[in-house]
């Protein structure tokens, strides 16, 4: 996959933020449902899931910062 150095538009950034937010919500919901079915404690499931959520949250924060600066 090739990447160009063209900055993303504000609309592209907003769409990426929305998609990543939806992915995060879906991941938590699906993992919670799966943990219930497998009779895994929520605290254990969240311990496993937390590193991934932190990556997503960091990416979201970076996108939001970039979006805010592109809107100016």
MOPAC internal coordinates of N, CA, C and O (Angstrom, degrees):
PM7 1SCF
backbone

  N    0.0000 0     0.00 0     0.00 0    0    0    0
  C    1.4508 1     0.00 0     0.00 0    1    0    0
  C    1.5266 1   107.58 1     0.00 0    2    1    0
  O    1.2310 1   120.05 1   -51.57 1    3    2    1
  N    1.2970 1   117.51 1   128.43 1    3    2    1
  C    1.4535 1   120.83 1   179.34 1    5    3    2
  C    1.5178 1   109.90 1   -98.01 1    6    5    3
  O    1.2310 1   121.45 1   -33.94 1    7    6    5
  N    1.3239 1   114.83 1   146.06 1    7    6    5
  C    1.4489 1   120.41 1   177.49 1    9    7    6
  C    1.5194 1   108.08 1  -120.73 1   10    9    7
  O    1.2310 1   121.31 1   -41.72 1   11   10    9
  N    1.3316 1   115.10 1   138.28 1   11   10    9
  C    1.4385 1   117.80 1   173.87 1   13   11   10
  C    1.5283 1   107.98 1   -99.46 1   14   13   11
  O    1.2310 1   120.44 1    -8.59 1   15   14   13
  N    1.2951 1   116.76 1   171.41 1   15   14   13
  C    1.4554 1   121.19 1  -177.51 1   17   15   14
  C    1.5196 1   112.20 1   -96.05 1   18   17   15
  O    1.2310 1   120.23 1  -163.15 1   19   18   17
  N    1.3237 1   117.17 1    16.85 1   19   18   17
  C    1.4502 1   120.99 1   178.47 1   21   19   18
  C    1.5214 1   109.50 1   -73.27 1   22   21   19
  O    1.2310 1   120.28 1   -53.76 1   23   22   21
  N    1.3309 1   117.07 1   126.24 1   23   22   21
  C    1.4682 1   118.27 1   179.10 1   25   23   22
  C    1.5263 1   111.02 1   -63.72 1   26   25   23
  O    1.2310 1   121.27 1   -33.98 1   27   26   25
  N    1.3077 1   115.18 1   146.02 1   27   26   25
  C    1.4630 1   120.33 1   178.73 1   29   27   26
  C    1.5256 1   109.19 1   -70.81 1   30   29   27
  O    1.2310 1   121.27 1   -35.13 1   31   30   29
  N    1.3126 1   115.18 1   144.87 1   31   30   29
  C    1.4614 1   119.43 1   177.89 1   33   31   30
  C    1.5242 1   109.33 1   -75.86 1   34   33   31
  O    1.2310 1   121.03 1   -16.49 1   35   34   33
  N    1.3190 1   115.63 1   163.51 1   35   34   33
  C    1.4613 1   120.51 1   178.07 1   37   35   34
  C    1.5237 1   110.46 1   -59.58 1   38   37   35
  O    1.2310 1   120.45 1   143.46 1   39   38   37
  N    1.3274 1   116.75 1   -36.54 1   39   38   37
  C    1.4571 1   120.67 1   179.34 1   41   39   38
  C    1.5289 1   110.94 1   -66.84 1   42   41   39
  O    1.2310 1   120.62 1   138.57 1   43   42   41
  N    1.3364 1   116.43 1   -41.43 1   43   42   41
  C    1.4648 1   120.48 1   177.86 1   45   43   42
  C    1.5216 1   110.73 1   -63.30 1   46   45   43
  O    1.2310 1   120.59 1   137.37 1   47   46   45
  N    1.3164 1   116.49 1   -42.63 1   47   46   45
  C    1.4636 1   120.39 1   179.30 1   49   47   46
  C    1.5235 1   110.89 1   -64.28 1   50   49   47
  O    1.2310 1   120.20 1   137.19 1   51   50   49
  N    1.3333 1   117.22 1   -42.81 1   51   50   49
  C    1.4612 1   120.78 1   178.83 1   53   51   50
  C    1.5269 1   110.62 1   -61.93 1   54   53   51
  O    1.2310 1   120.52 1   139.44 1   55   54   53
  N    1.3205 1   116.62 1   -40.56 1   55   54   53
  C    1.4693 1   120.30 1   178.83 1   57   55   54
  C    1.5264 1   110.46 1   -65.87 1   58   57   55
  O    1.2310 1   120.11 1   138.70 1   59   58   57
  N    1.3156 1   117.40 1   -41.30 1   59   58   57
  C    1.4684 1   120.76 1   178.87 1   61   59   58
  C    1.5225 1   110.83 1   -64.70 1   62   61   59
  O    1.2310 1   120.33 1   139.91 1   63   62   61
  N    1.3153 1   116.97 1   -40.09 1   63   62   61
  C    1.4654 1   121.14 1   178.08 1   65   63   62
  C    1.5205 1   109.88 1   -62.52 1   66   65   63
  O    1.2310 1   120.49 1   134.40 1   67   66   65
  N    1.3164 1   116.66 1   -45.60 1   67   66   65
  C    1.4685 1   121.31 1  -179.71 1   69   67   66
  C    1.5300 1   110.93 1   -62.56 1   70   69   67
  O    1.2310 1   120.38 1   134.55 1   71   70   69
  N    1.3230 1   116.89 1   -45.45 1   71   70   69
  C    1.4615 1   120.84 1  -179.15 1   73   71   70
  C    1.5249 1   111.41 1   -64.39 1   74   73   71
  O    1.2310 1   120.28 1   137.40 1   75   74   73
  N    1.3246 1   117.08 1   -42.60 1   75   74   73
  C    1.4614 1   120.65 1  -179.53 1   77   75   74
  C    1.5286 1   111.20 1   -68.47 1   78   77   75
  O    1.2310 1   120.33 1   143.94 1   79   78   77
  N    1.3206 1   116.97 1   -36.06 1   79   78   77
  C    1.4613 1   121.12 1   176.56 1   81   79   78
  C    1.5283 1   109.94 1   -64.33 1   82   81   79
  O    1.2310 1   120.44 1   135.79 1   83   82   81
  N    1.3210 1   116.77 1   -44.21 1   83   82   81
  C    1.4657 1   120.64 1   178.44 1   85   83   82
  C    1.5277 1   110.84 1   -64.22 1   86   85   83
  O    1.2310 1   120.66 1   139.64 1   87   86   85
  N    1.3376 1   116.35 1   -40.36 1   87   86   85
  C    1.4677 1   120.35 1   178.18 1   89   87   86
  C    1.5250 1   110.39 1   -60.92 1   90   89   87
  O    1.2310 1   120.37 1   136.08 1   91   90   89
  N    1.3338 1   116.91 1   -43.92 1   91   90   89
  C    1.4651 1   121.05 1  -179.58 1   93   91   90
  C    1.5248 1   110.46 1   -61.10 1   94   93   91
  O    1.2310 1   120.52 1   133.96 1   95   94   93
  N    1.3179 1   116.61 1   -46.04 1   95   94   93
  C    1.4637 1   120.87 1  -179.97 1   97   95   94
  C    1.5319 1   110.88 1   -63.17 1   98   97   95
  O    1.2310 1   120.71 1   136.92 1   99   98   97
  N    1.3257 1   116.25 1   -43.08 1   99   98   97
  C    1.4667 1   120.92 1   179.87 1  101   99   98
  C    1.5343 1   110.76 1   -64.94 1  102  101   99
  O    1.2310 1   120.48 1   140.07 1  103  102  101
  N    1.3181 1   116.68 1   -39.93 1  103  102  101
  C    1.4574 1   121.18 1   179.59 1  105  103  102
  C    1.5288 1   110.77 1   -61.71 1  106  105  103
  O    1.2310 1   120.43 1   133.07 1  107  106  105
  N    1.3200 1   116.78 1   -46.93 1  107  106  105
  C    1.4631 1   120.58 1   179.07 1  109  107  106
  C    1.5243 1   110.54 1   -62.94 1  110  109  107
  O    1.2310 1   120.19 1   134.02 1  111  110  109
  N    1.3175 1   117.25 1   -45.98 1  111  110  109
  C    1.4671 1   121.24 1  -179.00 1  113  111  110
  C    1.5260 1   111.39 1   -62.06 1  114  113  111
  O    1.2310 1   120.45 1   131.48 1  115  114  113
  N    1.3168 1   116.75 1   -48.52 1  115  114  113
  C    1.4622 1   120.39 1  -178.00 1  117  115  114
  C    1.5188 1   111.77 1   -66.28 1  118  117  115
  O    1.2310 1   120.48 1   139.84 1  119  118  117
  N    1.3273 1   116.68 1   -40.16 1  119  118  117
  C    1.4658 1   119.76 1   178.99 1  121  119  118
  C    1.5255 1   110.92 1   -67.18 1  122  121  119
  O    1.2310 1   120.25 1   142.11 1  123  122  121
  N    1.3230 1   117.13 1   -37.89 1  123  122  121
  C    1.4652 1   120.75 1   177.73 1  125  123  122
  C    1.5192 1   110.25 1   -64.48 1  126  125  123
  O    1.2310 1   120.42 1   134.66 1  127  126  125
  N    1.3198 1   116.79 1   -45.34 1  127  126  125
  C    1.4644 1   120.83 1   178.51 1  129  127  126
  C    1.5310 1   111.35 1   -61.90 1  130  129  127
  O    1.2310 1   120.68 1   136.87 1  131  130  129
  N    1.3219 1   116.30 1   -43.13 1  131  130  129
  C    1.4611 1   120.94 1   179.86 1  133  131  130
  C    1.5203 1   110.56 1   -65.27 1  134  133  131
  O    1.2310 1   120.57 1   138.45 1  135  134  133
  N    1.3208 1   116.51 1   -41.55 1  135  134  133
  C    1.4632 1   120.39 1   178.90 1  137  135  134
  C    1.5274 1   111.20 1   -62.49 1  138  137  135
  O    1.2310 1   120.56 1   139.86 1  139  138  137
  N    1.3302 1   116.54 1   -40.14 1  139  138  137
  C    1.4721 1   120.13 1   177.57 1  141  139  138
  C    1.5246 1   110.52 1   -61.44 1  142  141  139
  O    1.2310 1   120.79 1   134.50 1  143  142  141
  N    1.3288 1   116.10 1   -45.50 1  143  142  141
  C    1.4621 1   120.26 1  -179.19 1  145  143  142
  C    1.5237 1   111.32 1   -63.73 1  146  145  143
  O    1.2310 1   120.64 1   144.05 1  147  146  145
  N    1.3223 1   116.39 1   -35.95 1  147  146  145
  C    1.4628 1   121.53 1  -178.99 1  149  147  146
  C    1.5276 1   111.84 1   -87.05 1  150  149  147
  O    1.2310 1   121.03 1   178.76 1  151  150  149
  N    1.3266 1   115.63 1    -1.24 1  151  150  149
  C    1.4655 1   122.32 1  -179.46 1  153  151  150
  C    1.5237 1   111.94 1    58.71 1  154  153  151
  O    1.2310 1   121.92 1  -136.54 1  155  154  153
  N    1.3319 1   113.93 1    43.46 1  155  154  153
  C    1.4619 1   121.71 1   175.63 1  157  155  154
  C    1.5214 1   106.91 1   -99.91 1  158  157  155
  O    1.2310 1   120.88 1   -42.93 1  159  158  157
  N    1.3248 1   115.92 1   137.07 1  159  158  157
  C    1.4613 1   119.58 1   179.62 1  161  159  158
  C    1.5236 1   110.11 1   -63.19 1  162  161  159
  O    1.2310 1   121.45 1   -36.72 1  163  162  161
  N    1.3297 1   114.83 1   143.28 1  163  162  161
  C    1.4679 1   119.98 1  -179.49 1  165  163  162
  C    1.5195 1   110.87 1   -60.39 1  166  165  163
  O    1.2310 1   119.87 1   142.86 1  167  166  165
  N    1.3154 1   117.85 1   -37.14 1  167  166  165
  C    1.4638 1   120.55 1  -179.32 1  169  167  166
  C    1.5340 1   111.43 1   -63.56 1  170  169  167
  O    1.2310 1   120.52 1   141.53 1  171  170  169
  N    1.3332 1   116.62 1   -38.47 1  171  170  169
  C    1.4611 1   119.92 1   177.56 1  173  171  170
  C    1.5272 1   110.50 1   -67.95 1  174  173  171
  O    1.2310 1   120.82 1   136.78 1  175  174  173
  N    1.3387 1   116.04 1   -43.22 1  175  174  173
  C    1.4610 1   120.67 1   179.19 1  177  175  174
  C    1.5276 1   110.88 1   -61.52 1  178  177  175
  O    1.2310 1   120.68 1   137.17 1  179  178  177
  N    1.3349 1   116.30 1   -42.83 1  179  178  177
  C    1.4660 1   119.58 1   179.97 1  181  179  178
  C    1.5219 1   110.81 1   -67.71 1  182  181  179
  O    1.2310 1   119.69 1   147.61 1  183  182  181
  N    1.3201 1   118.21 1   -32.39 1  183  182  181
  C    1.4588 1   120.92 1   176.10 1  185  183  182
  C    1.5200 1   111.80 1   -62.06 1  186  185  183
  O    1.2310 1   121.16 1   141.94 1  187  186  185
  N    1.3159 1   115.39 1   -38.06 1  187  186  185
  C    1.4681 1   121.01 1   178.01 1  189  187  186
  C    1.5283 1   110.22 1   -73.81 1  190  189  187
  O    1.2310 1   120.92 1   141.45 1  191  190  189
  N    1.3063 1   115.84 1   -38.55 1  191  190  189
  C    1.4690 1   121.77 1  -174.43 1  193  191  190
  C    1.5289 1   112.76 1   -80.35 1  194  193  191
  O    1.2310 1   120.09 1   154.55 1  195  194  193
  N    1.3200 1   117.44 1   -25.45 1  195  194  193
  C    1.4684 1   121.38 1  -172.87 1  197  195  194
  C    1.5323 1   114.39 1   -54.96 1  198  197  195
  O    1.2310 1   118.81 1   135.60 1  199  198  197
  N    1.3314 1   119.88 1   -44.40 1  199  198  197
  C    1.4800 1   118.02 1   178.97 1  201  199  198
  C    1.5305 1   113.02 1   -58.99 1  202  201  199
  O    1.2310 1   120.54 1   140.68 1  203  202  201
  N    1.3295 1   116.57 1   -39.32 1  203  202  201
  C    1.4679 1   120.14 1   178.55 1  205  203  202
  C    1.5243 1   110.73 1   -67.48 1  206  205  203
  O    1.2310 1   120.40 1   139.48 1  207  206  205
  N    1.3280 1   116.84 1   -40.52 1  207  206  205
  C    1.4649 1   120.39 1   178.20 1  209  207  206
  C    1.5215 1   110.90 1   -63.74 1  210  209  207
  O    1.2310 1   120.24 1   143.22 1  211  210  209
  N    1.3126 1   117.14 1   -36.78 1  211  210  209
  C    1.4690 1   120.24 1   177.86 1  213  211  210
  C    1.5242 1   111.04 1   -64.45 1  214  213  211
  O    1.2310 1   120.24 1   139.53 1  215  214  213
  N    1.3250 1   117.14 1   -40.47 1  215  214  213
  C    1.4699 1   120.69 1   177.22 1  217  215  214
  C    1.5336 1   110.17 1   -61.84 1  218  217  215
  O    1.2310 1   121.11 1   134.89 1  219  218  217
  N    1.3227 1   115.47 1   -45.11 1  219  218  217
  C    1.4676 1   120.51 1   179.89 1  221  219  218
  C    1.5238 1   109.81 1   -63.20 1  222  221  219
  O    1.2310 1   120.48 1   134.19 1  223  222  221
  N    1.3351 1   116.68 1   -45.81 1  223  222  221
  C    1.4670 1   120.50 1  -179.58 1  225  223  222
  C    1.5278 1   111.41 1   -62.15 1  226  225  223
  O    1.2310 1   120.26 1   140.29 1  227  226  225
  N    1.3345 1   117.11 1   -39.71 1  227  226  225
  C    1.4656 1   120.38 1   177.55 1  229  227  226
  C    1.5246 1   111.16 1   -64.83 1  230  229  227
  O    1.2310 1   120.80 1   138.43 1  231  230  229
  N    1.3245 1   116.07 1   -41.57 1  231  230  229
  C    1.4656 1   119.87 1   178.24 1  233  231  230
  C    1.5268 1   110.50 1   -65.28 1  234  233  231
  O    1.2310 1   120.64 1   138.74 1  235  234  233
  N    1.3291 1   116.38 1   -41.26 1  235  234  233
  C    1.4656 1   119.94 1   177.81 1  237  235  234
  C    1.5245 1   111.15 1   -61.97 1  238  237  235
  O    1.2310 1   120.33 1   136.46 1  239  238  237
  N    1.3163 1   116.98 1   -43.54 1  239  238  237
  C    1.4635 1   120.66 1   179.80 1  241  239  238
  C    1.5258 1   110.71 1   -61.85 1  242  241  239
  O    1.2310 1   120.64 1   137.43 1  243  242  241
  N    1.3278 1   116.37 1   -42.57 1  243  242  241
  C    1.4666 1   120.24 1   178.60 1  245  243  242
  C    1.5313 1   110.96 1   -63.39 1  246  245  243
  O    1.2310 1   120.63 1   136.56 1  247  246  245
  N    1.3268 1   116.41 1   -43.44 1  247  246  245
  C    1.4646 1   120.20 1   178.60 1  249  247  246
  C    1.5230 1   111.50 1   -64.00 1  250  249  247
  O    1.2310 1   120.67 1   138.39 1  251  250  249
  N    1.3250 1   116.32 1   -41.61 1  251  250  249
  C    1.4739 1   119.85 1   179.52 1  253  251  250
  C    1.5187 1   110.92 1   -64.83 1  254  253  251
  O    1.2310 1   120.07 1   140.48 1  255  254  253
  N    1.3181 1   117.47 1   -39.52 1  255  254  253
  C    1.4627 1   121.19 1   177.27 1  257  255  254
  C    1.5232 1   110.43 1   -63.98 1  258  257  255
  O    1.2310 1   120.93 1   134.90 1  259  258  257
  N    1.3208 1   115.83 1   -45.10 1  259  258  257
  C    1.4668 1   120.66 1   178.90 1  261  259  258
  C    1.5290 1   109.93 1   -63.96 1  262  261  259
  O    1.2310 1   120.24 1   139.74 1  263  262  261
  N    1.3203 1   117.14 1   -40.26 1  263  262  261
  C    1.4640 1   120.94 1   179.62 1  265  263  262
  C    1.5129 1   110.66 1   -64.63 1  266  265  263
  O    1.2310 1   120.46 1   137.35 1  267  266  265
  N    1.3289 1   116.73 1   -42.65 1  267  266  265
  C    1.4764 1   120.38 1   179.16 1  269  267  266
  C    1.5167 1   110.89 1   -62.82 1  270  269  267
  O    1.2310 1   120.08 1   140.24 1  271  270  269
  N    1.3305 1   117.46 1   -39.76 1  271  270  269
  C    1.4655 1   118.20 1  -179.30 1  273  271  270
  C    1.5218 1   112.13 1   -75.55 1  274  273  271
  O    1.2310 1   120.22 1   154.26 1  275  274  273
  N    1.3429 1   117.19 1   -25.74 1  275  274  273
  C    1.4674 1   119.06 1   178.50 1  277  275  274
  C    1.5254 1   111.59 1   -79.22 1  278  277  275
  O    1.2310 1   120.55 1   160.09 1  279  278  277
  N    1.3238 1   116.56 1   -19.91 1  279  278  277
  C    1.4610 1   120.49 1  -179.31 1  281  279  278
  C    1.5319 1   111.14 1   -78.64 1  282  281  279
  O    1.2310 1   120.76 1   165.65 1  283  282  281
  N    1.3066 1   116.14 1   -14.35 1  283  282  281
  C    1.4810 1   120.13 1  -178.55 1  285  283  282
  C    1.5084 1   111.99 1   -81.46 1  286  285  283
  O    1.2310 1   120.10 1   180.00 1  287  286  285

